[in-house]
Amino acid sequence: MKRISDKNLTFLTHDDLRVRQSVLGENPGSVFADTAIFVIILSPEYVRSKSYIKELEDLYSWLQTDKSDAEKLHRIFKVFTQPVPLEEQPECMRNELSYNFYEINRYNKKPVTFDLNGKDGPDEKFWSKLVDLSYDVTDILSELSGGTNKGRPLKSCPAVFLAETTFDQSENRDKLRRELQYLGYRMLPVLPIPEEAEKAKHAIDQCLMESSVTVHLLGSWYGDFIKNSKLSFIDFQIKAVKDYISAKDSPHKPYQIIWIPNDIKPTDQRQSLYLKRLKRDEAQYLTEIIETPFEVFKTILNTRLNELTNPPAKPLAGKNK
């Protein structure tokens, strides 16, 4: 963060706060008042700690008393070292930005925390995720101070809705998100899509109102079912976008791009049937299905984005054709 920010940053750890409490008699509230960003760590063990949850609730309560424009920004960043279901997270922290420092093993579906003590140092995936977190924190710091970060997408930049995906494509999703941000696109959703159907539909529709393009990465798994729906989360998102495009009262219709790996091997019959149905039914108005290697897909996507967000001016003679 010191490398990518032009500000003189001061970092305070939880242990530092405890020392200032015990030695200097400082009130945590006064410390929070001078703090711009909070990075908290959540794990299955931490959410069972009553004292830790109480501290998080106190921190959140203090932030709610801030009535300035800063209160509207997401100033809490959640770091997960292991999966924690939404219903088990502290209620006050459920709508904050989250970063998963773990991956799901594609063979046994068990979570594996990124290794920090490998032979060659921390896992490469750990560094990539840490860079994501650092840039996002720096962006919020710039907004708080009324500035902008060079090379980072502004609110006026074209937005891309990058749909949530199954765990076997999460790494590709992260790579694509970073590259599109680097190219100057705003990435949506900012917060995770809710896991309940009605709330998820509302959140997706809000994103689509701003998006020029929606991108969906399909994997070998059909995925978990969304609550109060007979569809998987992946299927639900694609259908929600299709319904939005088809609706007559939609003020703005984004272009939908669905990527299927050319060497995909579905893990269950549901996914195999779903992919066949998708190829048969979805390639229609404002929807395109691309079945290629991932690197080729990124090239095609970049071309489509340029066409859709920077349409070439039509020559005068061609306008009446």
N, C-alpha and C positions, 0 to 999 in steps of 0.2 A: 504494500500500500504506500509506503514511503517513496517507492520508485515511480509509481504511476500518479501520485497526487502532488500538486504544487503547494500544498498547505503544510504547515508545521504541525504534525499530528502528535497527540499525546495518548498513550495507551494505558489503561488501568485494568488490572486483572482482579478477579474475585478475591484472591488472597491480599492484594494491595488494599482493597476496600475494607477487609476485615481488620488489617493492621491499623488503618486510619481510624476505624471505629474504636478499637481497644486502646490505642496509644494516644491519639489526638482527640478522642471523644466526638468525632464527626458524625453527623446524622446522615445516613445513606441518602435521604431525600435531597439534602443540599448538594451531595455529590452527583446525583442523577440530574439535578437542575443544570449542571454544567456539562452534561454528557449529551453528545449528538446521536451516537449510534450504540446499540446494544447487540452483542453477539452472544447467544445462549446455546448451550449444548444440551441436547435431549437424548436419552437412551432409556431402555426399559428399566434400568436400575434407578436412574435419576427421577423418572416420573413417579416412582414409589416412595421418594423421599419427601416427607411432609414439610420439612424445613426448607428444602429447595423450592418446592411449589409455592410455599408462603412468600419466599423472596421474589419469585417471578410475579406473583399476584400484586405484591407491593410495588414492584417496578412498573407493572402495567397500570396500576391505579394512579401512580404519579404521572405517567405519560398522558392519561386521560384528563388531567387538570391543566395541561398545556393547551391554551385556546388560540395559539398563534397558527400561522399557516403551516408550521412545522408539524403540527398534530396530524395534518392530512397525509403526510408522507409515511411510508413504512420504515420505521427506524429500528425495528427489532428483526434480527436475522437468526433463524433457527438452523442449527447444525445437528444433523442426525448421524450417529455412529452406528446405529442399528435401526431397523424399522420400528416405528411406534404408531399403532393404529390411531386414526384421528380421534376416536371416542376415548382413547386413553390419554391423550395429550391434555395439558391444562386448558380449560375452556378459554381462558384469556389469551392463549397463544395460538389458537387454531387457525386464525386468519392472517398469520404473519408469513413472510417469505421463508422458504425452507431450502436446504441444501443437503443432499444425501451423500455422505462420505462412506458409502458402502455400495456393493453391487450384489445382485442375486445370481447365485450359481445356476447356470442354465440346465444343469443335469439333475441336481437334487433340490433346486429351488430354495436353498438355504442362503441367508444373507452372509456376506463376507465383508468385514470392515477393511477399508484400505490400509495396507501395511505401511507403518512409519519406520520400521526397523529392519528393512530388507538389506541385503548385502550391498546393494548400490544406493542405499538411502530410501526415502519414501517412494511409494508406488507412483508411477507416472500419472495414473488416474487421479491420485490425491492432489498432485500439483495442478492438474487441469481444473479440478473442481475448486481448488483454493483461488486460482486466478479468477474464476467466475465470481466467487464471493467478494474478492478484493475489488474488482471493477464495479460491481453493483453497489457496494458500500461507498466507494468513491463517488459514484454518480449521485447518490443521495446526499452526501456531504456537499457536493457542488450545488445541488438544488437548494439545500438549506442556507447556503451562503449567497444564493442568487446568481451563481456562475454557471458555466457549462464546461464540459470536458471535450477537448479537441478529439475528433475522430469517433465520438460516441453518438448514437442516434438521438435526435431531438424529437419532441412531441409532434413536430410538423412533418417528420419523415414518414414514408410509407410503412404501414404496419403489416406484419405477417402473423397469422394465427398458426402456431405450430402445435398440433394436437398431441395430447399425452399418448404414450405408446406402451407396449408390453416391455417387460424387463430385458428381453433379448435384443431390443432395439434402443435401449436407453442411452447407450454410449454414442450411437450414431445420431440420436436426437441432440445430445449435448454438443457434439461436433458441429452439427448443422446450425444450431442456435448461435454458437460462437462465430461461425463464419458469416452468417447473415448479419449479425450485429456489426461485425467488422466492415461489412459492405455498406452499412448505413441504414439498415432496416430496424424498425422497432419490433420487438418480439412480444407476442401475446400468447397465452395469458400470463400476466405478471404473477398472479397467485395460482396455486393448484385449483383445478376444477373440483367443486364439491362432489361427494360420492353419492348423493341422493338425486334421483332423476329430475325432479322439478327444479331444484336449485341449480343443478348442472346445466339444464336447458337455458335458464335465465342467464347464467354466467357466460355461456357460449354465445348467446345472442348479443350480449353486451360487447363481447370481443369482436364479433362479426360486423358490428356497426362501424368499427374503425378499420377493419382489415381489407386489404386489397386482394390478398391471396390466402388460402388455407392449405396447409401441408399436412398430410397424414402418412406416417411410416408404419407399414404393416410387418408383423413378424410371424414366427412359426406358431405362436400361441393365440388362441381365441381371446384369452384374457378373462379377468374376473367380471362377474355381473355387477352392474350398477344397481343400487338399492331402488326398489319400486319400479323395476323394469325387467323385461325378459331379454335384454340385450347386454352384451359385454360393453365395457367402457369404451373400447375402440370402435365397435359397431355403433354405439350410441352417438359418439361425436360425429361420425361420418353422416349418420341419418339427420342429426340436428342441423348440420350445415346444408344438407340437401333440402330439408324442409324450409330453411331460411331463404335459400336461393329461389325455391319454388313459390314462396308466399308473394302474393300480389302487392301487399302493402310494405314489403321490405324497401327501405329508402335507398339501400345500396347493396349490390349483389357481388360478393367476392368470387374469385375464380378458385375452384377446388382442384387440388392436385393430390393424387393418391399414388404412393410408391409401393411396389411389391418387389422384393428381391428376385432376381432372375433364377437364383438357385435355391429358392425357398423349399423347405421340407416340413410341411405341417405336422405338428406333434399329435393332433387328435382329429377325429372325423369332423367335429364341429368347424374347425378352422378350414379344413379342406373344402367342405361344402360352402362355407362363407365366402372363400376366395373365388370359387366358381360362380356363385351368385353375383358377387361384386363385379367380376369381369363381364358378366352377361348384362347386368342392369344399370351399372353406375356410369359408364362412359357415355354421357349425354350432355345436355345443355350446361355450359360453364363447368364441366367436370372432365378431367383427363386422368387416365390411369397409365402410369409409366412402369414398365417391368424391365429393369436393367440392373447392372452392378451399381453399388452406391456411389462410387466416384463419377460414373457416367451420369447418374441421376442428378448429382449436384451441378454438373455442367448444364444439363437441360433446364434445371430449375432456375439457374442464374439467367439463362436466356429468356425464359418465360417471364421472370420478374422484371427484367429490363423492358420487355415488350408491354407488360401490363401497367407498370408504374411510370414508364417514360415512353408512351406511344409515339412513334415517328409521325411527323406532320405529313398529312396527305397532300400530294401535289394538286394544284387547283383543277387540272384537267380530269383528275380521277374522282372528284367529288360527286359528279352526276352519273357515274356509271352504276 
